[in-house]
Amino acid sequence: MNSITIRVLVVDADPGGVGDLHSRLDQVPEVEIVGITHSQRAALTQVETIQPDFLLVDLMRETV
């Protein structure tokens, strides 16, 4: 049986929030965090290079 891995890029201006989220997602074997950024603008660049399957963004922190 093939296992599926979901590649996730996390975008959150709060480093503390990212740490908590990272530890929770690490417990899910199907999830691989491929990048973390604290700026939505930086995330736009990382999406092109990393090409994650899923983008997790805290929209309440900043505007693009």
PDBQT receptor file of N, H, CA, C and O in Angstrom, charges set to zero:
ATOM      1  N   MET A   1       0.842  -1.186   0.000  1.00  0.00    +0.000 N 
ATOM      2  CA  MET A   1       0.000   0.000   0.000  1.00  0.00    +0.000 C 
ATOM      3  C   MET A   1       0.886   1.247   0.000  1.00  0.00    +0.000 C 
ATOM      4  O   MET A   1       1.807   1.358   0.809  1.00  0.00    +0.000 OA
ATOM      5  N   ASN A   2       0.610   2.172  -0.896  1.00  0.00    +0.000 N 
ATOM      6  H   ASN A   2      -0.138   2.082  -1.553  1.00  0.00    +0.000 HD
ATOM      7  CA  ASN A   2       1.384   3.417  -0.982  1.00  0.00    +0.000 C 
ATOM      8  C   ASN A   2       0.896   4.404   0.060  1.00  0.00    +0.000 C 
ATOM      9  O   ASN A   2      -0.306   4.587   0.252  1.00  0.00    +0.000 OA
ATOM     10  N   SER A   3       1.855   5.042   0.733  1.00  0.00    +0.000 N 
ATOM     11  H   SER A   3       2.832   4.894   0.577  1.00  0.00    +0.000 HD
ATOM     12  CA  SER A   3       1.458   6.068   1.693  1.00  0.00    +0.000 C 
ATOM     13  C   SER A   3       1.469   7.426   1.000  1.00  0.00    +0.000 C 
ATOM     14  O   SER A   3       2.291   7.690   0.122  1.00  0.00    +0.000 OA
ATOM     15  N   ILE A   4       0.556   8.261   1.406  1.00  0.00    +0.000 N 
ATOM     16  H   ILE A   4      -0.112   8.046   2.118  1.00  0.00    +0.000 HD
ATOM     17  CA  ILE A   4       0.429   9.599   0.828  1.00  0.00    +0.000 C 
ATOM     18  C   ILE A   4       1.054  10.591   1.795  1.00  0.00    +0.000 C 
ATOM     19  O   ILE A   4       0.808  10.538   3.000  1.00  0.00    +0.000 OA
ATOM     20  N   THR A   5       1.874  11.507   1.253  1.00  0.00    +0.000 N 
ATOM     21  H   THR A   5       2.074  11.550   0.275  1.00  0.00    +0.000 HD
ATOM     22  CA  THR A   5       2.459  12.570   2.060  1.00  0.00    +0.000 C 
ATOM     23  C   THR A   5       1.947  13.905   1.540  1.00  0.00    +0.000 C 
ATOM     24  O   THR A   5       2.037  14.191   0.346  1.00  0.00    +0.000 OA
ATOM     25  N   ILE A   6       1.415  14.712   2.433  1.00  0.00    +0.000 N 
ATOM     26  H   ILE A   6       1.342  14.480   3.403  1.00  0.00    +0.000 HD
ATOM     27  CA  ILE A   6       0.931  16.046   2.084  1.00  0.00    +0.000 C 
ATOM     28  C   ILE A   6       2.003  17.044   2.471  1.00  0.00    +0.000 C 
ATOM     29  O   ILE A   6       2.339  17.178   3.647  1.00  0.00    +0.000 OA
ATOM     30  N   ARG A   7       2.543  17.746   1.482  1.00  0.00    +0.000 N 
ATOM     31  H   ARG A   7       2.270  17.637   0.526  1.00  0.00    +0.000 HD
ATOM     32  CA  ARG A   7       3.607  18.726   1.699  1.00  0.00    +0.000 C 
ATOM     33  C   ARG A   7       2.967  20.081   2.033  1.00  0.00    +0.000 C 
ATOM     34  O   ARG A   7       2.195  20.625   1.242  1.00  0.00    +0.000 OA
ATOM     35  N   VAL A   8       3.299  20.617   3.217  1.00  0.00    +0.000 N 
ATOM     36  H   VAL A   8       3.926  20.175   3.859  1.00  0.00    +0.000 HD
ATOM     37  CA  VAL A   8       2.637  21.815   3.736  1.00  0.00    +0.000 C 
ATOM     38  C   VAL A   8       3.633  22.958   3.911  1.00  0.00    +0.000 C 
ATOM     39  O   VAL A   8       4.720  22.771   4.457  1.00  0.00    +0.000 OA
ATOM     40  N   LEU A   9       3.249  24.140   3.441  1.00  0.00    +0.000 N 
ATOM     41  H   LEU A   9       2.366  24.292   2.997  1.00  0.00    +0.000 HD
ATOM     42  CA  LEU A   9       3.980  25.376   3.705  1.00  0.00    +0.000 C 
ATOM     43  C   LEU A   9       3.147  26.176   4.695  1.00  0.00    +0.000 C 
ATOM     44  O   LEU A   9       1.975  26.450   4.439  1.00  0.00    +0.000 OA
ATOM     45  N   VAL A  10       3.745  26.556   5.831  1.00  0.00    +0.000 N 
ATOM     46  H   VAL A  10       4.697  26.334   6.039  1.00  0.00    +0.000 HD
ATOM     47  CA  VAL A  10       3.046  27.284   6.888  1.00  0.00    +0.000 C 
ATOM     48  C   VAL A  10       3.457  28.755   6.837  1.00  0.00    +0.000 C 
ATOM     49  O   VAL A  10       4.642  29.080   6.770  1.00  0.00    +0.000 OA
ATOM     50  N   VAL A  11       2.441  29.648   6.871  1.00  0.00    +0.000 N 
ATOM     51  H   VAL A  11       1.478  29.384   6.926  1.00  0.00    +0.000 HD
ATOM     52  CA  VAL A  11       2.687  31.091   6.870  1.00  0.00    +0.000 C 
ATOM     53  C   VAL A  11       1.990  31.690   8.081  1.00  0.00    +0.000 C 
ATOM     54  O   VAL A  11       0.763  31.672   8.176  1.00  0.00    +0.000 OA
ATOM     55  N   ASP A  12       2.790  32.225   9.014  1.00  0.00    +0.000 N 
ATOM     56  H   ASP A  12       3.787  32.239   8.937  1.00  0.00    +0.000 HD
ATOM     57  CA  ASP A  12       2.229  32.817  10.228  1.00  0.00    +0.000 C 
ATOM     58  C   ASP A  12       3.217  33.843  10.768  1.00  0.00    +0.000 C 
ATOM     59  O   ASP A  12       4.397  33.540  10.941  1.00  0.00    +0.000 OA
ATOM     60  N   ALA A  13       2.743  35.046  11.032  1.00  0.00    +0.000 N 
ATOM     61  H   ALA A  13       1.784  35.292  10.892  1.00  0.00    +0.000 HD
ATOM     62  CA  ALA A  13       3.610  36.114  11.521  1.00  0.00    +0.000 C 
ATOM     63  C   ALA A  13       4.068  35.883  12.960  1.00  0.00    +0.000 C 
ATOM     64  O   ALA A  13       5.018  36.517  13.420  1.00  0.00    +0.000 OA
ATOM     65  N   ASP A  14       3.403  34.987  13.662  1.00  0.00    +0.000 N 
ATOM     66  H   ASP A  14       2.632  34.471  13.288  1.00  0.00    +0.000 HD
ATOM     67  CA  ASP A  14       3.721  34.727  15.066  1.00  0.00    +0.000 C 
ATOM     68  C   ASP A  14       4.578  33.461  15.189  1.00  0.00    +0.000 C 
ATOM     69  O   ASP A  14       4.057  32.354  15.051  1.00  0.00    +0.000 OA
ATOM     70  N   PRO A  15       5.891  33.607  15.447  1.00  0.00    +0.000 N 
ATOM     71  CA  PRO A  15       6.758  32.423  15.570  1.00  0.00    +0.000 C 
ATOM     72  C   PRO A  15       6.297  31.452  16.656  1.00  0.00    +0.000 C 
ATOM     73  O   PRO A  15       6.488  30.244  16.519  1.00  0.00    +0.000 OA
ATOM     74  N   GLY A  16       5.697  31.958  17.725  1.00  0.00    +0.000 N 
ATOM     75  H   GLY A  16       5.542  32.939  17.836  1.00  0.00    +0.000 HD
ATOM     76  CA  GLY A  16       5.190  31.087  18.782  1.00  0.00    +0.000 C 
ATOM     77  C   GLY A  16       4.052  30.207  18.294  1.00  0.00    +0.000 C 
ATOM     78  O   GLY A  16       3.977  29.027  18.636  1.00  0.00    +0.000 OA
ATOM     79  N   GLY A  17       3.187  30.776  17.510  1.00  0.00    +0.000 N 
ATOM     80  H   GLY A  17       3.249  31.735  17.232  1.00  0.00    +0.000 HD
ATOM     81  CA  GLY A  17       2.073  30.011  16.946  1.00  0.00    +0.000 C 
ATOM     82  C   GLY A  17       2.547  28.938  15.996  1.00  0.00    +0.000 C 
ATOM     83  O   GLY A  17       1.978  27.847  15.951  1.00  0.00    +0.000 OA
ATOM     84  N   VAL A  18       3.573  29.231  15.244  1.00  0.00    +0.000 N 
ATOM     85  H   VAL A  18       4.036  30.116  15.281  1.00  0.00    +0.000 HD
ATOM     86  CA  VAL A  18       4.122  28.265  14.298  1.00  0.00    +0.000 C 
ATOM     87  C   VAL A  18       4.733  27.086  15.045  1.00  0.00    +0.000 C 
ATOM     88  O   VAL A  18       4.580  25.937  14.631  1.00  0.00    +0.000 OA
ATOM     89  N   GLY A  19       5.422  27.370  16.141  1.00  0.00    +0.000 N 
ATOM     90  H   GLY A  19       5.547  28.303  16.477  1.00  0.00    +0.000 HD
ATOM     91  CA  GLY A  19       6.037  26.299  16.917  1.00  0.00    +0.000 C 
ATOM     92  C   GLY A  19       5.019  25.298  17.423  1.00  0.00    +0.000 C 
ATOM     93  O   GLY A  19       5.237  24.089  17.344  1.00  0.00    +0.000 OA
ATOM     94  N   ASP A  20       3.901  25.799  17.945  1.00  0.00    +0.000 N 
ATOM     95  H   ASP A  20       3.724  26.781  18.009  1.00  0.00    +0.000 HD
ATOM     96  CA  ASP A  20       2.846  24.930  18.446  1.00  0.00    +0.000 C 
ATOM     97  C   ASP A  20       2.227  24.124  17.306  1.00  0.00    +0.000 C 
ATOM     98  O   ASP A  20       2.005  22.920  17.436  1.00  0.00    +0.000 OA
ATOM     99  N   LEU A  21       1.957  24.783  16.211  1.00  0.00    +0.000 N 
ATOM    100  H   LEU A  21       2.137  25.760  16.105  1.00  0.00    +0.000 HD
ATOM    101  CA  LEU A  21       1.384  24.112  15.053  1.00  0.00    +0.000 C 
ATOM    102  C   LEU A  21       2.341  23.054  14.506  1.00  0.00    +0.000 C 
ATOM    103  O   LEU A  21       1.925  21.952  14.151  1.00  0.00    +0.000 OA
ATOM    104  N   HIS A  22       3.626  23.400  14.442  1.00  0.00    +0.000 N 
ATOM    105  H   HIS A  22       3.965  24.296  14.731  1.00  0.00    +0.000 HD
ATOM    106  CA  HIS A  22       4.640  22.471  13.940  1.00  0.00    +0.000 C 
ATOM    107  C   HIS A  22       4.658  21.200  14.786  1.00  0.00    +0.000 C 
ATOM    108  O   HIS A  22       4.704  20.098  14.239  1.00  0.00    +0.000 OA
ATOM    109  N   SER A  23       4.622  21.337  16.116  1.00  0.00    +0.000 N 
ATOM    110  H   SER A  23       4.585  22.232  16.561  1.00  0.00    +0.000 HD
ATOM    111  CA  SER A  23       4.651  20.136  16.958  1.00  0.00    +0.000 C 
ATOM    112  C   SER A  23       3.401  19.282  16.778  1.00  0.00    +0.000 C 
ATOM    113  O   SER A  23       3.469  18.056  16.853  1.00  0.00    +0.000 OA
ATOM    114  N   ARG A  24       2.281  19.917  16.544  1.00  0.00    +0.000 N 
ATOM    115  H   ARG A  24       2.226  20.914  16.483  1.00  0.00    +0.000 HD
ATOM    116  CA  ARG A  24       1.050  19.147  16.332  1.00  0.00    +0.000 C 
ATOM    117  C   ARG A  24       1.080  18.430  14.983  1.00  0.00    +0.000 C 
ATOM    118  O   ARG A  24       0.698  17.263  14.890  1.00  0.00    +0.000 OA
ATOM    119  N   LEU A  25       1.530  19.119  13.948  1.00  0.00    +0.000 N 
ATOM    120  H   LEU A  25       1.840  20.067  14.023  1.00  0.00    +0.000 HD
ATOM    121  CA  LEU A  25       1.580  18.497  12.616  1.00  0.00    +0.000 C 
ATOM    122  C   LEU A  25       2.639  17.408  12.542  1.00  0.00    +0.000 C 
ATOM    123  O   LEU A  25       2.497  16.467  11.762  1.00  0.00    +0.000 OA
ATOM    124  N   ASP A  26       3.693  17.515  13.335  1.00  0.00    +0.000 N 
ATOM    125  H   ASP A  26       3.809  18.280  13.969  1.00  0.00    +0.000 HD
ATOM    126  CA  ASP A  26       4.725  16.470  13.370  1.00  0.00    +0.000 C 
ATOM    127  C   ASP A  26       4.164  15.131  13.842  1.00  0.00    +0.000 C 
ATOM    128  O   ASP A  26       4.751  14.082  13.574  1.00  0.00    +0.000 OA
ATOM    129  N   GLN A  27       3.058  15.160  14.526  1.00  0.00    +0.000 N 
ATOM    130  H   GLN A  27       2.581  16.012  14.744  1.00  0.00    +0.000 HD
ATOM    131  CA  GLN A  27       2.443  13.933  15.020  1.00  0.00    +0.000 C 
ATOM    132  C   GLN A  27       1.612  13.221  13.956  1.00  0.00    +0.000 C 
ATOM    133  O   GLN A  27       1.146  12.102  14.170  1.00  0.00    +0.000 OA
ATOM    134  N   VAL A  28       1.429  13.874  12.809  1.00  0.00    +0.000 N 
ATOM    135  H   VAL A  28       1.807  14.783  12.635  1.00  0.00    +0.000 HD
ATOM    136  CA  VAL A  28       0.643  13.298  11.718  1.00  0.00    +0.000 C 
ATOM    137  C   VAL A  28       1.606  12.758  10.669  1.00  0.00    +0.000 C 
ATOM    138  O   VAL A  28       2.249  13.541   9.970  1.00  0.00    +0.000 OA
ATOM    139  N   PRO A  29       1.721  11.434  10.541  1.00  0.00    +0.000 N 
ATOM    140  CA  PRO A  29       2.724  10.861   9.635  1.00  0.00    +0.000 C 
ATOM    141  C   PRO A  29       2.536  11.232   8.166  1.00  0.00    +0.000 C 
ATOM    142  O   PRO A  29       3.501  11.221   7.402  1.00  0.00    +0.000 OA
ATOM    143  N   GLU A  30       1.321  11.556   7.764  1.00  0.00    +0.000 N 
ATOM    144  H   GLU A  30       0.537  11.565   8.385  1.00  0.00    +0.000 HD
ATOM    145  CA  GLU A  30       1.056  11.887   6.360  1.00  0.00    +0.000 C 
ATOM    146  C   GLU A  30       1.410  13.330   6.010  1.00  0.00    +0.000 C 
ATOM    147  O   GLU A  30       1.345  13.715   4.842  1.00  0.00    +0.000 OA
ATOM    148  N   VAL A  31       1.781  14.127   7.002  1.00  0.00    +0.000 N 
ATOM    149  H   VAL A  31       1.834  13.814   7.951  1.00  0.00    +0.000 HD
ATOM    150  CA  VAL A  31       2.076  15.549   6.778  1.00  0.00    +0.000 C 
ATOM    151  C   VAL A  31       3.573  15.803   6.889  1.00  0.00    +0.000 C 
ATOM    152  O   VAL A  31       4.221  15.388   7.851  1.00  0.00    +0.000 OA
ATOM    153  N   GLU A  32       4.108  16.491   5.888  1.00  0.00    +0.000 N 
ATOM    154  H   GLU A  32       3.582  16.828   5.107  1.00  0.00    +0.000 HD
ATOM    155  CA  GLU A  32       5.507  16.930   5.901  1.00  0.00    +0.000 C 
ATOM    156  C   GLU A  32       5.529  18.451   5.767  1.00  0.00    +0.000 C 
ATOM    157  O   GLU A  32       5.070  18.993   4.761  1.00  0.00    +0.000 OA
ATOM    158  N   ILE A  33       6.055  19.134   6.769  1.00  0.00    +0.000 N 
ATOM    159  H   ILE A  33       6.427  18.693   7.586  1.00  0.00    +0.000 HD
ATOM    160  CA  ILE A  33       6.185  20.591   6.688  1.00  0.00    +0.000 C 
ATOM    161  C   ILE A  33       7.426  20.880   5.847  1.00  0.00    +0.000 C 
ATOM    162  O   ILE A  33       8.551  20.582   6.248  1.00  0.00    +0.000 OA
ATOM    163  N   VAL A  34       7.197  21.466   4.676  1.00  0.00    +0.000 N 
ATOM    164  H   VAL A  34       6.283  21.708   4.350  1.00  0.00    +0.000 HD
ATOM    165  CA  VAL A  34       8.300  21.718   3.743  1.00  0.00    +0.000 C 
ATOM    166  C   VAL A  34       8.828  23.143   3.839  1.00  0.00    +0.000 C 
ATOM    167  O   VAL A  34       9.847  23.471   3.230  1.00  0.00    +0.000 OA
ATOM    168  N   GLY A  35       8.147  23.987   4.595  1.00  0.00    +0.000 N 
ATOM    169  H   GLY A  35       7.320  23.721   5.090  1.00  0.00    +0.000 HD
ATOM    170  CA  GLY A  35       8.613  25.355   4.766  1.00  0.00    +0.000 C 
ATOM    171  C   GLY A  35       7.776  26.105   5.776  1.00  0.00    +0.000 C 
ATOM    172  O   GLY A  35       6.595  25.820   5.976  1.00  0.00    +0.000 OA
ATOM    173  N   ILE A  36       8.421  27.079   6.411  1.00  0.00    +0.000 N 
ATOM    174  H   ILE A  36       9.380  27.311   6.249  1.00  0.00    +0.000 HD
ATOM    175  CA  ILE A  36       7.743  27.973   7.353  1.00  0.00    +0.000 C 
ATOM    176  C   ILE A  36       8.221  29.378   7.043  1.00  0.00    +0.000 C 
ATOM    177  O   ILE A  36       9.422  29.616   6.915  1.00  0.00    +0.000 OA
ATOM    178  N   THR A  37       7.292  30.302   6.925  1.00  0.00    +0.000 N 
ATOM    179  H   THR A  37       6.316  30.109   7.029  1.00  0.00    +0.000 HD
ATOM    180  CA  THR A  37       7.650  31.697   6.721  1.00  0.00    +0.000 C 
ATOM    181  C   THR A  37       6.753  32.563   7.593  1.00  0.00    +0.000 C 
ATOM    182  O   THR A  37       5.646  32.168   7.960  1.00  0.00    +0.000 OA
ATOM    183  N   HIS A  38       7.244  33.733   7.912  1.00  0.00    +0.000 N 
ATOM    184  H   HIS A  38       8.143  34.054   7.614  1.00  0.00    +0.000 HD
ATOM    185  CA  HIS A  38       6.491  34.642   8.779  1.00  0.00    +0.000 C 
ATOM    186  C   HIS A  38       5.962  35.842   7.996  1.00  0.00    +0.000 C 
ATOM    187  O   HIS A  38       5.514  36.824   8.587  1.00  0.00    +0.000 OA
ATOM    188  N   SER A  39       6.014  35.762   6.672  1.00  0.00    +0.000 N 
ATOM    189  H   SER A  39       6.378  34.964   6.192  1.00  0.00    +0.000 HD
ATOM    190  CA  SER A  39       5.550  36.849   5.824  1.00  0.00    +0.000 C 
ATOM    191  C   SER A  39       4.786  36.280   4.634  1.00  0.00    +0.000 C 
ATOM    192  O   SER A  39       5.241  35.337   3.985  1.00  0.00    +0.000 OA
ATOM    193  N   GLN A  40       3.636  36.854   4.360  1.00  0.00    +0.000 N 
ATOM    194  H   GLN A  40       3.267  37.620   4.887  1.00  0.00    +0.000 HD
ATOM    195  CA  GLN A  40       2.858  36.393   3.216  1.00  0.00    +0.000 C 
ATOM    196  C   GLN A  40       3.584  36.692   1.902  1.00  0.00    +0.000 C 
ATOM    197  O   GLN A  40       3.482  35.928   0.943  1.00  0.00    +0.000 OA
ATOM    198  N   ARG A  41       4.309  37.795   1.866  1.00  0.00    +0.000 N 
ATOM    199  H   ARG A  41       4.393  38.416   2.646  1.00  0.00    +0.000 HD
ATOM    200  CA  ARG A  41       5.078  38.113   0.651  1.00  0.00    +0.000 C 
ATOM    201  C   ARG A  41       6.161  37.069   0.399  1.00  0.00    +0.000 C 
ATOM    202  O   ARG A  41       6.349  36.630  -0.736  1.00  0.00    +0.000 OA
ATOM    203  N   ALA A  42       6.871  36.671   1.445  1.00  0.00    +0.000 N 
ATOM    204  H   ALA A  42       6.718  37.027   2.367  1.00  0.00    +0.000 HD
ATOM    205  CA  ALA A  42       7.896  35.634   1.304  1.00  0.00    +0.000 C 
ATOM    206  C   ALA A  42       7.266  34.305   0.908  1.00  0.00    +0.000 C 
ATOM    207  O   ALA A  42       7.876  33.514   0.188  1.00  0.00    +0.000 OA
ATOM    208  N   ALA A  43       6.060  34.062   1.372  1.00  0.00    +0.000 N 
ATOM    209  H   ALA A  43       5.564  34.704   1.957  1.00  0.00    +0.000 HD
ATOM    210  CA  ALA A  43       5.366  32.819   1.030  1.00  0.00    +0.000 C 
ATOM    211  C   ALA A  43       5.114  32.716  -0.463  1.00  0.00    +0.000 C 
ATOM    212  O   ALA A  43       5.177  31.624  -1.029  1.00  0.00    +0.000 OA
ATOM    213  N   LEU A  44       4.830  33.836  -1.103  1.00  0.00    +0.000 N 
ATOM    214  H   LEU A  44       4.779  34.723  -0.644  1.00  0.00    +0.000 HD
ATOM    215  CA  LEU A  44       4.588  33.812  -2.550  1.00  0.00    +0.000 C 
ATOM    216  C   LEU A  44       5.799  33.281  -3.302  1.00  0.00    +0.000 C 
ATOM    217  O   LEU A  44       5.655  32.519  -4.258  1.00  0.00    +0.000 OA
ATOM    218  N   THR A  45       6.988  33.681  -2.874  1.00  0.00    +0.000 N 
ATOM    219  H   THR A  45       7.104  34.301  -2.097  1.00  0.00    +0.000 HD
ATOM    220  CA  THR A  45       8.220  33.190  -3.486  1.00  0.00    +0.000 C 
ATOM    221  C   THR A  45       8.432  31.717  -3.158  1.00  0.00    +0.000 C 
ATOM    222  O   THR A  45       8.793  30.928  -4.032  1.00  0.00    +0.000 OA
ATOM    223  N   GLN A  46       8.209  31.348  -1.910  1.00  0.00    +0.000 N 
ATOM    224  H   GLN A  46       7.916  31.988  -1.200  1.00  0.00    +0.000 HD
ATOM    225  CA  GLN A  46       8.430  29.967  -1.502  1.00  0.00    +0.000 C 
ATOM    226  C   GLN A  46       7.468  29.000  -2.184  1.00  0.00    +0.000 C 
ATOM    227  O   GLN A  46       7.834  27.857  -2.460  1.00  0.00    +0.000 OA
ATOM    228  N   VAL A  47       6.255  29.438  -2.457  1.00  0.00    +0.000 N 
ATOM    229  H   VAL A  47       5.957  30.366  -2.232  1.00  0.00    +0.000 HD
ATOM    230  CA  VAL A  47       5.298  28.574  -3.154  1.00  0.00    +0.000 C 
ATOM    231  C   VAL A  47       5.856  28.169  -4.511  1.00  0.00    +0.000 C 
ATOM    232  O   VAL A  47       5.710  27.021  -4.929  1.00  0.00    +0.000 OA
ATOM    233  N   GLU A  48       6.494  29.110  -5.196  1.00  0.00    +0.000 N 
ATOM    234  H   GLU A  48       6.612  30.043  -4.856  1.00  0.00    +0.000 HD
ATOM    235  CA  GLU A  48       7.059  28.806  -6.514  1.00  0.00    +0.000 C 
ATOM    236  C   GLU A  48       8.220  27.821  -6.426  1.00  0.00    +0.000 C 
ATOM    237  O   GLU A  48       8.329  26.927  -7.264  1.00  0.00    +0.000 OA
ATOM    238  N   THR A  49       9.083  27.967  -5.432  1.00  0.00    +0.000 N 
ATOM    239  H   THR A  49       8.994  28.693  -4.751  1.00  0.00    +0.000 HD
ATOM    240  CA  THR A  49      10.262  27.095  -5.345  1.00  0.00    +0.000 C 
ATOM    241  C   THR A  49       9.974  25.770  -4.639  1.00  0.00    +0.000 C 
ATOM    242  O   THR A  49      10.465  24.727  -5.068  1.00  0.00    +0.000 OA
ATOM    243  N   ILE A  50       9.200  25.796  -3.583  1.00  0.00    +0.000 N 
ATOM    244  H   ILE A  50       8.801  26.644  -3.234  1.00  0.00    +0.000 HD
ATOM    245  CA  ILE A  50       8.931  24.586  -2.804  1.00  0.00    +0.000 C 
ATOM    246  C   ILE A  50       7.814  23.740  -3.425  1.00  0.00    +0.000 C 
ATOM    247  O   ILE A  50       7.856  22.511  -3.370  1.00  0.00    +0.000 OA
ATOM    248  N   GLN A  51       6.834  24.396  -4.004  1.00  0.00    +0.000 N 
ATOM    249  H   GLN A  51       6.800  25.394  -4.048  1.00  0.00    +0.000 HD
ATOM    250  CA  GLN A  51       5.656  23.763  -4.603  1.00  0.00    +0.000 C 
ATOM    251  C   GLN A  51       4.941  22.820  -3.626  1.00  0.00    +0.000 C 
ATOM    252  O   GLN A  51       4.861  21.613  -3.856  1.00  0.00    +0.000 OA
ATOM    253  N   PRO A  52       4.422  23.396  -2.532  1.00  0.00    +0.000 N 
ATOM    254  CA  PRO A  52       3.720  22.559  -1.548  1.00  0.00    +0.000 C 
ATOM    255  C   PRO A  52       2.371  22.079  -2.095  1.00  0.00    +0.000 C 
ATOM    256  O   PRO A  52       1.836  22.646  -3.048  1.00  0.00    +0.000 OA
ATOM    257  N   ASP A  53       1.840  21.034  -1.479  1.00  0.00    +0.000 N 
ATOM    258  H   ASP A  53       2.275  20.573  -0.706  1.00  0.00    +0.000 HD
ATOM    259  CA  ASP A  53       0.497  20.551  -1.822  1.00  0.00    +0.000 C 
ATOM    260  C   ASP A  53      -0.563  21.395  -1.124  1.00  0.00    +0.000 C 
ATOM    261  O   ASP A  53      -1.693  21.522  -1.597  1.00  0.00    +0.000 OA
ATOM    262  N   PHE A  54      -0.169  21.971   0.015  1.00  0.00    +0.000 N 
ATOM    263  H   PHE A  54       0.748  21.868   0.399  1.00  0.00    +0.000 HD
ATOM    264  CA  PHE A  54      -1.128  22.668   0.871  1.00  0.00    +0.000 C 
ATOM    265  C   PHE A  54      -0.449  23.890   1.466  1.00  0.00    +0.000 C 
ATOM    266  O   PHE A  54       0.704  23.822   1.892  1.00  0.00    +0.000 OA
ATOM    267  N   LEU A  55      -1.161  25.002   1.494  1.00  0.00    +0.000 N 
ATOM    268  H   LEU A  55      -2.097  25.058   1.147  1.00  0.00    +0.000 HD
ATOM    269  CA  LEU A  55      -0.650  26.249   2.062  1.00  0.00    +0.000 C 
ATOM    270  C   LEU A  55      -1.523  26.610   3.255  1.00  0.00    +0.000 C 
ATOM    271  O   LEU A  55      -2.726  26.823   3.101  1.00  0.00    +0.000 OA
ATOM    272  N   LEU A  56      -0.932  26.680   4.441  1.00  0.00    +0.000 N 
ATOM    273  H   LEU A  56       0.045  26.507   4.566  1.00  0.00    +0.000 HD
ATOM    274  CA  LEU A  56      -1.641  27.010   5.667  1.00  0.00    +0.000 C 
ATOM    275  C   LEU A  56      -1.253  28.431   6.064  1.00  0.00    +0.000 C 
ATOM    276  O   LEU A  56      -0.111  28.684   6.446  1.00  0.00    +0.000 OA
ATOM    277  N   VAL A  57      -2.219  29.366   5.973  1.00  0.00    +0.000 N 
ATOM    278  H   VAL A  57      -3.147  29.160   5.663  1.00  0.00    +0.000 HD
ATOM    279  CA  VAL A  57      -1.924  30.789   6.167  1.00  0.00    +0.000 C 
ATOM    280  C   VAL A  57      -2.784  31.374   7.274  1.00  0.00    +0.000 C 
ATOM    281  O   VAL A  57      -3.995  31.155   7.312  1.00  0.00    +0.000 OA
ATOM    282  N   ASP A  58      -2.154  32.119   8.174  1.00  0.00    +0.000 N 
ATOM    283  H   ASP A  58      -1.170  32.297   8.143  1.00  0.00    +0.000 HD
ATOM    284  CA  ASP A  58      -2.889  32.879   9.180  1.00  0.00    +0.000 C 
ATOM    285  C   ASP A  58      -3.217  34.233   8.534  1.00  0.00    +0.000 C 
ATOM    286  O   ASP A  58      -2.359  35.113   8.465  1.00  0.00    +0.000 OA
ATOM    287  N   LEU A  59      -4.439  34.392   8.068  1.00  0.00    +0.000 N 
ATOM    288  H   LEU A  59      -5.136  33.676   8.124  1.00  0.00    +0.000 HD
ATOM    289  CA  LEU A  59      -4.838  35.591   7.345  1.00  0.00    +0.000 C 
ATOM    290  C   LEU A  59      -5.048  36.810   8.239  1.00  0.00    +0.000 C 
ATOM    291  O   LEU A  59      -5.120  37.933   7.740  1.00  0.00    +0.000 OA
ATOM    292  N   MET A  60      -5.146  36.611   9.524  1.00  0.00    +0.000 N 
ATOM    293  H   MET A  60      -5.087  35.698   9.930  1.00  0.00    +0.000 HD
ATOM    294  CA  MET A  60      -5.424  37.720  10.426  1.00  0.00    +0.000 C 
ATOM    295  C   MET A  60      -4.175  38.521  10.777  1.00  0.00    +0.000 C 
ATOM    296  O   MET A  60      -4.302  39.559  11.427  1.00  0.00    +0.000 OA
ATOM    297  N   ARG A  61      -2.997  38.104  10.387  1.00  0.00    +0.000 N 
ATOM    298  H   ARG A  61      -2.894  37.261   9.859  1.00  0.00    +0.000 HD
ATOM    299  CA  ARG A  61      -1.772  38.729  10.825  1.00  0.00    +0.000 C 
ATOM    300  C   ARG A  61      -1.323  39.921   9.980  1.00  0.00    +0.000 C 
ATOM    301  O   ARG A  61      -0.894  40.937  10.527  1.00  0.00    +0.000 OA
ATOM    302  N   GLU A  62      -1.416  39.810   8.681  1.00  0.00    +0.000 N 
ATOM    303  H   GLU A  62      -1.765  38.985   8.237  1.00  0.00    +0.000 HD
ATOM    304  CA  GLU A  62      -0.945  40.893   7.826  1.00  0.00    +0.000 C 
ATOM    305  C   GLU A  62      -1.677  40.875   6.509  1.00  0.00    +0.000 C 
ATOM    306  O   GLU A  62      -2.368  39.909   6.185  1.00  0.00    +0.000 OA
ATOM    307  N   THR A  63      -1.527  41.935   5.751  1.00  0.00    +0.000 N 
ATOM    308  H   THR A  63      -0.966  42.720   6.014  1.00  0.00    +0.000 HD
ATOM    309  CA  THR A  63      -2.116  41.978   4.411  1.00  0.00    +0.000 C 
ATOM    310  C   THR A  63      -0.980  42.009   3.399  1.00  0.00    +0.000 C 
ATOM    311  O   THR A  63       0.100  42.538   3.663  1.00  0.00    +0.000 OA
ATOM    312  N   VAL A  64      -1.249  41.432   2.245  1.00  0.00    +0.000 N 
ATOM    313  H   VAL A  64      -2.126  41.001   2.031  1.00  0.00    +0.000 HD
ATOM    314  CA  VAL A  64      -0.231  41.375   1.198  1.00  0.00    +0.000 C 
ATOM    315  C   VAL A  64      -0.170  42.700   0.476  1.00  0.00    +0.000 C 
ATOM    316  O   VAL A  64       0.628  42.863  -0.448  1.00  0.00    +0.000 OA
TER     317      VAL A  64
